[in-house]
Amino acid sequence: MVVCSCNLLTHKDVEAAVADGANHPREIYAARGCKAQCGNCVKGVVCLLREAKKRHMQQAELAAHAARQPNMAIAASA
């Protein structure tokens, strides 16, 4: 989905920038080598940024939790 028609910024661009460490809208635009022009997209970019950060954090928490769990298949066969 196109979020910013001035820069052809998509929701995938936002997600990729967050995965690369973006925390602010300006970092989303900078990742694409652009900046907000008319400003109509900023609220949408902020919303997508928050959602992507939340998903990214949840995935990291799940991965950390899985890494802390002993392998049950090995324990069961012992």
C-alpha positions in Angstrom: 0.0 0.0 0.0 1.3 3.4 -0.9 1.5 5.6 2.2 3.1 8.7 0.7 2.2 9.4 -2.9 4.7 12.3 -3.1 7.6 9.9 -2.5 5.9 6.6 -3.5 6.7 5.4 0.1 4.9 2.1 0.8 4.1 0.2 4.0 6.9 -2.3 3.1 9.3 0.6 3.1 8.2 1.5 6.6 8.5 -2.1 7.8 12.0 -2.4 6.2 13.2 0.8 7.8 11.9 -0.3 11.2 13.7 -3.6 10.8 16.8 -1.6 10.1 16.4 0.4 13.3 14.2 3.4 12.4 12.4 5.0 15.4 11.1 8.3 13.9 9.3 9.3 10.8 12.3 11.3 9.5 14.3 8.0 9.7 11.7 6.3 7.6 11.9 9.0 4.9 15.7 9.1 5.1 15.9 5.3 4.5 14.3 6.0 1.1 16.4 9.1 0.5 13.4 11.4 0.7 11.5 13.7 3.2 7.9 14.6 3.8 6.8 17.1 1.3 3.1 18.0 1.6 2.8 16.4 5.1 -0.5 14.5 4.4 1.2 11.2 4.9 3.0 11.8 8.3 0.1 10.6 10.4 -0.1 7.4 8.4 3.7 6.9 8.5 3.6 7.4 12.3 0.8 4.8 12.7 2.6 2.3 10.5 5.8 2.9 12.4 4.2 2.2 15.7 2.6 -1.0 14.4 5.8 -2.2 12.8 7.8 -1.5 15.9 5.2 -3.4 18.0 5.4 -6.4 15.7 9.2 -6.3 15.6 9.4 -6.2 19.4 6.9 -9.1 19.7 8.9 -11.2 17.3 12.1 -10.4 19.2 10.4 -11.4 22.5 9.2 -14.7 21.0 12.6 -15.5 19.7 14.2 -14.7 23.0 11.7 -16.8 24.8 12.2 -19.8 22.5 16.0 -19.5 22.9 15.6 -19.8 26.7 13.5 -22.9 26.5 15.3 -26.3 26.7 14.7 -28.5 23.7 11.8 -30.7 24.9 12.5 -33.4 22.2 16.0 -34.0 23.6 14.8 -34.0 27.2 12.1 -36.5 26.4 14.4 -38.9 24.7 17.0 -38.9 27.5 
